Amino acid sequence: MGKVAIIGVGQSKFVRSYPGSIRELAFEAFKEAALDAGISAKQIDASVLCSAPEYDKQRSPSAIVAEYLGLNPQPTFYVETLCSSSSTGLKLAYSLVAAGLHEVVAVIGLQKMSEISSAESQERMGRGGDIQWESPFGTMMPAYYAMYAKAHMARYGTTLEDLAAVRVKAATYGQINDRAVYRKAVTPQMFTDPAEMMAGPVASPLRVGDCCANADGASCIIVASKAKAADLSKKPVWILGVGSATASVNLSGRDLFTGLRAAEQAARQAYAMAGVGPRDIDVAEVHDCFTIAEIMAYENLGFAEPGEGPELIRTRQTYKEGRIPVNVDGGLLSKGHPIGATGGSQIRTIVLQLRGEAGPMQVKDPRIGLVHNIGGVGVYGNVTILGNQ
């Protein structure tokens, strides 16, 4: 298996309602990535499109997007693992290149969630659970994660203030990320004032401020073989480790007190492949669809022992200047969550960090970065480790 590098990254702005089509949305991210890599569409051997199809009105969107981007007649593949689709797409692209089947592959993640109503969107999210045994009883994403939050609070004493602190940190960096949906400051007091939107109830104990927002957006990651990367890129970022795992769809098959086991297992695989451990990670992006999800990620990734995740946010160890900076682009809580594009956006952030090109969000001299991307309520777990050497 050959070494594989990321040579180009791109992302559209994440917005609440994109005025154009999905092909135009994809083009925004693809154009930036192609310019970043310094290549044309004809130099790309294959493409992988990543989205959650239940939100798309277009059947088989990969064909539409490949045609519009000038990627025909090269093969295109379609990947879907709910919210982790584009990090799964990166693993597929990595495999295609490492196996020698292709030399340059584009991974395009997109979602135009505004094409359906908020109520329809929630209903489709609910169908991420088992449609025979679980989702007919009204389970939705906030309710699922609320159960995890209650379990964490019951076992470890995690507080509402700890959850709010995650959102305060996200907003600290969302304000300086020009691609984010939510770019306003958030204070702890906004969670205690009933007149504030952030304090509004969603699914106890989660409040409005504990939940990320739907968004429209696209991302693009271009990967290449070692030989091609040497020719094309001055600052290749190497894929050091990839890990993936799948958990029981039904929560009756889970232990709510241990966080997301799929993430834990994926992290174990990625660390082993990269030959590193949690203490070697200099900067991380984790899937903070809800505030409790970030705290669980700290523990599932080994940044903290079980139950000690809240201490990282209380002591600001996950801020930019802390021991393990996490989501210093604002995370999903500030950027928004266009399902198919989210993983690619996280990967783009870490690539820019490892190149030293993250602007005001830049952490000091990172060498190794990690991306934690979750599909559904921990059904799919992807962990990717990247390095600049």
Kinemage of the C-alpha trace (Angstrom):
@kinemage 1
@onewidth
@group {chain A} dominant
@subgroup {mainchain}
@vectorlist {calphas} color= white
{ca met a 1} P 0.000 0.000 0.000
{ca gly a 2} L 1.470 3.354 -1.060
{ca lys a 3} L 1.513 6.599 0.872
{ca val a 4} L -1.375 8.981 0.183
{ca ala a 5} L -1.385 12.758 0.567
{ca ile a 6} L -4.020 15.456 0.611
{ca ile a 7} L -2.947 18.055 -1.930
{ca gly a 8} L -6.013 20.307 -2.162
{ca val a 9} L -8.893 21.392 0.076
{ca gly a 10} L -11.940 23.540 -0.478
{ca gln a 11} L -15.197 24.519 1.173
{ca ser a 12} L -18.161 26.701 0.369
{ca lys a 13} L -19.563 29.019 2.990
{ca phe a 14} L -22.056 27.158 5.135
{ca val a 15} L -25.368 28.999 4.963
{ca arg a 16} L -28.931 28.473 6.084
{ca ser a 17} L -30.326 28.629 2.557
{ca tyr a 18} L -28.195 28.391 -0.578
{ca pro a 19} L -29.877 30.032 -3.602
{ca gly a 20} L -28.394 27.801 -6.310
{ca ser a 21} L -28.491 24.123 -7.266
{ca ile a 22} L -26.500 21.279 -5.715
{ca arg a 23} L -24.153 21.233 -8.708
{ca glu a 24} L -23.384 24.933 -8.227
{ca leu a 25} L -22.873 24.368 -4.515
{ca ala a 26} L -20.434 21.536 -5.218
{ca phe a 27} L -18.572 23.727 -7.702
{ca glu a 28} L -17.762 26.312 -5.016
{ca ala a 29} L -15.858 23.773 -2.945
{ca phe a 30} L -14.356 21.961 -5.938
{ca lys a 31} L -13.031 25.158 -7.522
{ca glu a 32} L -11.235 26.148 -4.321
{ca ala a 33} L -9.721 22.672 -3.893
{ca ala a 34} L -8.597 22.438 -7.530
{ca leu a 35} L -6.954 25.865 -7.344
{ca asp a 36} L -5.356 24.886 -4.046
{ca ala a 37} L -3.925 21.735 -5.630
{ca gly a 38} L -3.016 23.540 -8.851
{ca ile a 39} L -4.746 21.000 -11.092
{ca ser a 40} L -7.587 20.808 -13.590
{ca ala a 41} L -10.556 18.464 -13.649
{ca lys a 42} L -8.924 16.328 -16.339
{ca gln a 43} L -6.019 15.536 -14.013
{ca ile a 44} L -8.397 13.878 -11.535
{ca asp a 45} L -8.659 10.125 -12.131
{ca ala a 46} L -11.832 9.498 -10.124
{ca ser a 47} L -14.312 11.243 -7.849
{ca val a 48} L -16.281 10.259 -4.761
{ca leu a 49} L -19.494 12.119 -3.995
{ca cys a 50} L -20.769 12.035 -0.424
{ca ser a 51} L -24.232 13.026 0.805
{ca ala a 52} L -27.268 11.728 2.646
{ca pro a 53} L -29.703 11.010 -0.207
{ca glu a 54} L -32.903 11.454 1.770
{ca tyr a 55} L -32.337 15.222 1.690
{ca asp a 56} L -31.611 15.337 -2.060
{ca lys a 57} L -34.369 15.814 -4.595
{ca gln a 58} L -31.945 14.673 -7.285
{ca arg a 59} L -31.705 10.910 -7.696
{ca ser a 60} L -28.059 9.777 -7.999
{ca pro a 61} L -26.501 13.216 -7.434
{ca ser a 62} L -22.991 11.922 -8.118
{ca ala a 63} L -23.686 11.752 -11.865
{ca ile a 64} L -25.074 15.303 -11.959
{ca val a 65} L -22.151 16.749 -10.009
{ca ala a 66} L -19.453 14.851 -11.942
{ca glu a 67} L -20.911 16.053 -15.241
{ca tyr a 68} L -21.099 19.667 -14.078
{ca leu a 69} L -17.540 19.663 -12.720
{ca gly a 70} L -16.075 18.198 -15.909
{ca leu a 71} L -15.046 14.935 -14.246
{ca asn a 72} L -16.442 12.635 -16.941
{ca pro a 73} L -15.567 10.094 -18.284
{ca gln a 74} L -13.516 9.292 -15.181
{ca pro a 75} L -15.405 7.020 -12.764
{ca thr a 76} L -17.461 8.507 -9.950
{ca phe a 77} L -18.590 6.740 -6.788
{ca tyr a 78} L -21.343 7.568 -4.317
{ca val a 79} L -20.876 7.124 -0.552
{ca glu a 80} L -23.347 7.539 2.285
{ca thr a 81} L -22.865 6.953 6.014
{ca leu a 82} L -25.229 9.650 7.266
{ca cys a 83} L -23.328 12.565 8.854
{ca ser a 84} L -19.926 10.891 8.379
{ca ser a 85} L -20.302 10.445 4.622
{ca ser a 86} L -17.380 12.575 3.468
{ca ser a 87} L -14.880 11.104 5.923
{ca thr a 88} L -16.003 7.680 4.695
{ca gly a 89} L -15.447 9.088 1.198
{ca leu a 90} L -11.895 10.027 2.164
{ca lys a 91} L -11.250 6.471 3.340
{ca leu a 92} L -12.509 5.152 -0.008
{ca ala a 93} L -10.312 7.626 -1.902
{ca tyr a 94} L -7.338 6.699 0.282
{ca ser a 95} L -7.935 3.030 -0.521
{ca leu a 96} L -8.234 3.630 -4.257
{ca val a 97} L -4.969 5.543 -4.358
{ca ala a 98} L -3.036 3.331 -1.911
{ca ala a 99} L -4.043 0.265 -3.915
{ca gly a 100} L -2.721 1.842 -7.111
{ca leu a 101} L -6.093 1.948 -8.893
{ca his a 102} L -6.030 5.744 -9.225
{ca glu a 103} L -3.441 8.452 -8.646
{ca val a 104} L -5.610 11.513 -7.971
{ca val a 105} L -9.113 11.355 -6.464
{ca ala a 106} L -11.509 14.157 -5.475
{ca val a 107} L -13.838 13.663 -2.506
{ca ile a 108} L -16.828 15.989 -2.749
{ca gly a 109} L -19.251 16.283 0.152
{ca leu a 110} L -22.443 18.281 -0.125
{ca gln a 111} L -25.895 18.817 1.301
{ca lys a 112} L -28.595 21.313 0.449
{ca met a 113} L -30.810 20.770 3.444
{ca ser a 114} L -32.987 23.801 2.759
{ca glu a 115} L -34.654 21.969 -0.133
{ca ile a 116} L -37.032 20.446 2.426
{ca ser a 117} L -38.769 21.957 5.456
{ca ser a 118} L -37.405 21.772 8.985
{ca ala a 119} L -40.174 19.354 9.961
{ca glu a 120} L -39.356 17.109 6.986
{ca ser a 121} L -35.675 17.287 7.888
{ca gln a 122} L -36.349 16.179 11.457
{ca glu a 123} L -38.504 13.312 10.220
{ca arg a 124} L -35.721 12.110 7.914
{ca met a 125} L -33.174 12.387 10.714
{ca gly a 126} L -35.434 10.232 12.837
{ca arg a 127} L -35.338 7.608 10.103
{ca gly a 128} L -31.626 7.282 10.803
{ca gly a 129} L -32.843 5.030 13.598
{ca asp a 130} L -34.489 1.658 13.057
{ca ile a 131} L -37.745 2.369 11.199
{ca gln a 132} L -39.351 -0.824 12.523
{ca trp a 133} L -38.430 -0.797 16.197
{ca glu a 134} L -37.326 2.709 17.166
{ca ser a 135} L -38.074 5.784 15.027
{ca pro a 136} L -41.879 5.175 14.863
{ca phe a 137} L -41.944 6.011 18.577
{ca gly a 138} L -40.835 9.586 17.900
{ca thr a 139} L -37.096 9.454 18.519
{ca met a 140} L -35.239 12.384 16.972
{ca met a 141} L -31.570 13.364 17.047
{ca pro a 142} L -31.874 15.765 20.025
{ca ala a 143} L -33.753 13.119 22.024
{ca tyr a 144} L -31.111 10.478 21.350
{ca tyr a 145} L -28.254 12.723 22.452
{ca ala a 146} L -30.306 13.953 25.417
{ca met a 147} L -30.316 10.361 26.684
{ca tyr a 148} L -26.531 10.275 26.446
{ca ala a 149} L -26.346 13.622 28.260
{ca lys a 150} L -28.589 12.370 31.089
{ca ala a 151} L -26.482 9.230 31.418
{ca his a 152} L -23.240 11.251 31.605
{ca met a 153} L -24.759 13.564 34.204
{ca ala a 154} L -26.065 10.672 36.278
{ca arg a 155} L -22.788 8.753 36.355
{ca tyr a 156} L -20.177 11.529 36.395
{ca gly a 157} L -21.903 14.657 37.682
{ca thr a 158} L -21.615 16.565 34.415
{ca thr a 159} L -23.613 19.807 34.621
{ca leu a 160} L -25.635 22.077 32.385
{ca glu a 161} L -22.840 24.612 32.840
{ca asp a 162} L -20.358 22.146 31.351
{ca leu a 163} L -22.548 21.748 28.277
{ca ala a 164} L -22.897 25.509 27.918
{ca ala a 165} L -19.109 25.908 28.175
{ca val a 166} L -18.695 23.798 25.031
{ca arg a 167} L -20.974 26.170 23.102
{ca val a 168} L -19.189 29.231 24.500
{ca lys a 169} L -15.891 27.862 23.165
{ca ala a 170} L -17.445 27.044 19.788
{ca ala a 171} L -18.741 30.598 19.455
{ca thr a 172} L -15.355 32.009 20.422
{ca tyr a 173} L -13.939 30.552 17.215
{ca gly a 174} L -17.079 30.679 15.090
{ca gln a 175} L -16.819 34.460 15.245
{ca ile a 176} L -13.511 34.356 13.367
{ca asn a 177} L -14.485 31.690 10.817
{ca asp a 178} L -15.863 33.369 7.708
{ca arg a 179} L -17.331 30.049 6.491
{ca ala a 180} L -19.525 29.553 9.594
{ca val a 181} L -23.289 30.043 9.835
{ca tyr a 182} L -23.289 31.312 13.429
{ca arg a 183} L -20.757 34.080 14.016
{ca lys a 184} L -21.951 35.670 17.246
{ca ala a 185} L -20.539 35.588 20.761
{ca val a 186} L -22.221 33.304 23.297
{ca thr a 187} L -22.020 33.776 27.067
{ca pro a 188} L -22.936 31.366 29.881
{ca gln a 189} L -25.652 33.814 30.959
{ca met a 190} L -27.477 33.247 27.656
{ca phe a 191} L -28.249 29.699 28.856
{ca thr a 192} L -29.870 30.844 32.101
{ca asp a 193} L -32.003 33.758 30.886
{ca pro a 194} L -35.418 32.435 29.747
{ca ala a 195} L -35.686 35.383 27.367
{ca glu a 196} L -32.608 34.210 25.447
{ca met a 197} L -32.983 31.844 22.485
{ca met a 198} L -30.045 29.724 23.671
{ca ala a 199} L -31.940 28.789 26.843
{ca gly a 200} L -34.992 27.444 25.029
{ca pro a 201} L -35.786 23.769 25.759
{ca val a 202} L -35.326 21.144 23.029
{ca ala a 203} L -35.003 17.729 24.690
{ca ser a 204} L -34.087 17.844 28.370
{ca pro a 205} L -31.362 18.502 29.336
{ca leu a 206} L -30.439 19.878 25.892
{ca arg a 207} L -31.363 23.451 25.049
{ca val a 208} L -31.281 25.351 21.765
{ca gly a 209} L -27.694 26.386 22.424
{ca asp a 210} L -26.657 22.775 22.896
{ca cys a 211} L -27.680 21.835 19.341
{ca cys a 212} L -26.029 22.526 15.979
{ca ala a 213} L -28.090 23.934 13.121
{ca asn a 214} L -28.878 22.487 9.710
{ca ala a 215} L -27.053 24.187 6.845
{ca asp a 216} L -26.348 24.075 3.135
{ca gly a 217} L -22.743 23.568 2.157
{ca ala a 218} L -20.083 21.675 0.232
{ca ser a 219} L -16.512 20.528 0.827
{ca cys a 220} L -13.827 19.018 -1.383
{ca ile a 221} L -10.649 17.102 -0.560
{ca ile a 222} L -8.202 16.070 -3.308
{ca val a 223} L -5.874 13.163 -2.547
{ca ala a 224} L -2.909 11.890 -4.530
{ca ser a 225} L -0.274 9.185 -4.575
{ca lys a 226} L 3.174 9.908 -3.181
{ca ala a 227} L 4.620 10.339 -6.683
{ca lys a 228} L 1.874 12.702 -7.805
{ca ala a 229} L 2.036 14.655 -4.563
{ca ala a 230} L 5.762 15.181 -5.079
{ca asp a 231} L 5.056 16.655 -8.525
{ca leu a 232} L 2.017 18.730 -7.634
{ca ser a 233} L 2.200 19.879 -4.035
{ca lys a 234} L 4.620 21.998 -2.044
{ca lys a 235} L 2.810 21.263 1.239
{ca pro a 236} L 1.327 17.761 1.140
{ca val a 237} L -0.501 16.587 4.232
{ca trp a 238} L -0.230 12.841 4.710
{ca ile a 239} L -2.975 10.433 5.701
{ca leu a 240} L -1.312 8.545 8.547
{ca gly a 241} L -4.198 6.541 9.921
{ca val a 242} L -7.838 5.774 9.182
{ca gly a 243} L -10.250 3.927 11.431
{ca ser a 244} L -13.918 3.056 11.060
{ca ala a 245} L -16.482 1.156 13.095
{ca thr a 246} L -20.230 0.585 13.174
{ca ala a 247} L -22.487 0.248 16.212
{ca ser a 248} L -25.953 -1.111 16.880
{ca val a 249} L -28.614 1.118 15.333
{ca asn a 250} L -31.043 0.474 18.182
{ca leu a 251} L -30.069 2.004 21.499
{ca ser a 252} L -31.206 -1.185 23.205
{ca gly a 253} L -27.927 -2.627 21.931
{ca arg a 254} L -25.846 0.180 23.479
{ca asp a 255} L -24.394 1.136 26.840
{ca leu a 256} L -25.288 4.828 27.192
{ca phe a 257} L -22.726 5.281 29.964
{ca thr a 258} L -19.686 4.608 27.750
{ca gly a 259} L -20.151 7.263 25.072
{ca leu a 260} L -19.991 6.258 21.425
{ca arg a 261} L -18.211 2.912 21.140
{ca ala a 262} L -17.905 3.182 17.345
{ca ala a 263} L -15.785 6.304 17.834
{ca glu a 264} L -13.650 4.587 20.444
{ca gln a 265} L -13.018 1.590 18.201
{ca ala a 266} L -12.311 3.753 15.141
{ca ala a 267} L -9.830 5.805 17.167
{ca arg a 268} L -8.043 2.663 18.326
{ca gln a 269} L -7.621 1.548 14.701
{ca ala a 270} L -6.424 4.960 13.504
{ca tyr a 271} L -3.902 5.365 16.333
{ca ala a 272} L -2.489 1.905 15.654
{ca met a 273} L -2.176 2.520 11.919
{ca ala a 274} L -0.506 5.911 12.450
{ca gly a 275} L 1.731 4.644 15.240
{ca val a 276} L 0.684 7.455 17.581
{ca gly a 277} L -1.480 7.915 20.658
{ca pro a 278} L -3.819 10.572 22.064
{ca arg a 279} L -0.936 12.517 23.603
{ca asp a 280} L 0.651 12.940 20.159
{ca ile a 281} L -2.318 14.841 18.711
{ca asp a 282} L -1.652 18.571 18.387
{ca val a 283} L -5.052 19.701 17.096
{ca ala a 284} L -8.390 17.958 16.625
{ca glu a 285} L -11.784 18.352 14.997
{ca val a 286} L -14.573 16.400 16.676
{ca his a 287} L -18.210 15.885 15.739
{ca asp a 288} L -19.973 18.299 18.096
{ca cys a 289} L -23.500 17.988 16.715
{ca phe a 290} L -24.556 18.518 20.337
{ca thr a 291} L -22.517 19.861 23.230
{ca ile a 292} L -22.544 16.492 24.998
{ca ala a 293} L -21.119 14.908 21.828
{ca glu a 294} L -17.914 16.951 22.164
{ca ile a 295} L -17.476 15.939 25.794
{ca met a 296} L -17.993 12.270 24.901
{ca ala a 297} L -15.486 12.659 22.053
{ca tyr a 298} L -12.794 13.853 24.483
{ca glu a 299} L -13.213 10.585 26.373
{ca asn a 300} L -13.706 8.218 23.421
{ca leu a 301} L -10.549 9.576 21.752
{ca gly a 302} L -8.434 9.195 24.880
{ca phe a 303} L -7.929 12.922 25.499
{ca ala a 304} L -9.549 12.353 28.900
{ca glu a 305} L -10.470 9.368 31.038
{ca pro a 306} L -14.166 8.389 31.249
{ca gly a 307} L -16.013 11.057 33.211
{ca glu a 308} L -13.140 13.550 33.009
{ca gly a 309} L -14.166 15.164 29.705
{ca pro a 310} L -15.910 18.091 31.412
{ca glu a 311} L -12.677 18.988 33.187
{ca leu a 312} L -11.016 19.704 29.826
{ca ile a 313} L -13.575 22.357 28.972
{ca arg a 314} L -13.717 23.731 32.529
{ca thr a 315} L -9.944 24.313 32.500
{ca arg a 316} L -9.899 25.536 28.869
{ca gln a 317} L -7.502 22.755 27.810
{ca thr a 318} L -9.388 22.422 24.506
{ca tyr a 319} L -9.042 26.103 23.606
{ca lys a 320} L -6.480 27.171 21.022
{ca glu a 321} L -3.791 27.760 23.644
{ca gly a 322} L -4.612 24.611 25.625
{ca arg a 323} L -3.092 21.139 25.821
{ca ile a 324} L -5.299 19.719 23.042
{ca pro a 325} L -7.043 22.372 20.912
{ca val a 326} L -10.398 21.061 19.685
{ca asn a 327} L -12.751 22.613 17.113
{ca val a 328} L -10.949 25.929 16.872
{ca asp a 329} L -12.943 26.628 13.688
{ca gly a 330} L -16.163 26.737 15.734
{ca gly a 331} L -17.158 23.133 15.105
{ca leu a 332} L -20.580 22.077 13.922
{ca leu a 333} L -22.136 24.197 16.679
{ca ser a 334} L -20.944 27.366 14.914
{ca lys a 335} L -20.325 26.261 11.321
{ca gly a 336} L -23.638 24.439 10.933
{ca his a 337} L -24.073 20.856 9.787
{ca pro a 338} L -24.642 20.216 6.056
{ca ile a 339} L -24.586 16.465 6.544
{ca gly a 340} L -22.623 15.263 3.515
{ca ala a 341} L -20.121 18.131 3.671
{ca thr a 342} L -19.290 18.085 7.372
{ca gly a 343} L -16.473 15.520 7.409
{ca gly a 344} L -14.731 17.212 4.484
{ca ser a 345} L -14.960 20.559 6.260
{ca gln a 346} L -13.349 19.059 9.353
{ca ile a 347} L -10.563 17.556 7.235
{ca arg a 348} L -10.018 20.882 5.477
{ca thr a 349} L -9.587 22.607 8.840
{ca ile a 350} L -6.925 20.139 9.987
{ca val a 351} L -5.091 20.334 6.653
{ca leu a 352} L -4.928 24.134 6.930
{ca gln a 353} L -3.707 23.818 10.521
{ca leu a 354} L -0.932 21.412 9.540
{ca arg a 355} L 0.130 23.719 6.728
{ca gly a 356} L 0.182 26.728 9.056
{ca glu a 357} L -2.517 28.398 6.963
{ca ala a 358} L -5.434 28.615 9.420
{ca gly a 359} L -5.142 32.373 9.974
{ca pro a 360} L -6.580 33.613 13.281
{ca met a 361} L -7.586 30.029 14.158
{ca gln a 362} L -4.005 28.724 13.824
{ca val a 363} L -2.586 26.718 16.730
{ca lys a 364} L 1.138 26.759 17.391
{ca asp a 365} L 3.308 24.410 15.301
{ca pro a 366} L 1.017 21.391 14.912
{ca arg a 367} L 2.506 18.232 13.377
{ca ile a 368} L -0.313 15.727 13.819
{ca gly a 369} L -4.043 16.368 13.621
{ca leu a 370} L -7.125 14.219 14.161
{ca val a 371} L -10.639 14.257 12.693
{ca his a 372} L -13.525 12.511 14.512
{ca asn a 373} L -16.679 12.297 12.376
{ca ile a 374} L -19.841 10.485 13.472
{ca gly a 375} L -22.769 9.246 11.403
{ca gly a 376} L -26.187 9.165 13.046
{ca val a 377} L -26.288 8.657 16.797
{ca gly a 378} L -22.929 6.929 16.877
{ca val a 379} L -23.966 4.335 14.303
{ca tyr a 380} L -20.912 5.071 12.159
{ca gly a 381} L -17.605 6.230 13.605
{ca asn a 382} L -14.689 7.525 11.504
{ca val a 383} L -11.365 8.751 12.858
{ca thr a 384} L -8.670 10.090 10.526
{ca ile a 385} L -5.140 11.054 11.562
{ca leu a 386} L -3.141 13.449 9.392
{ca gly a 387} L 0.460 14.615 9.536
{ca asn a 388} L 2.624 17.188 7.783
{ca gln a 389} L 5.713 14.974 7.608
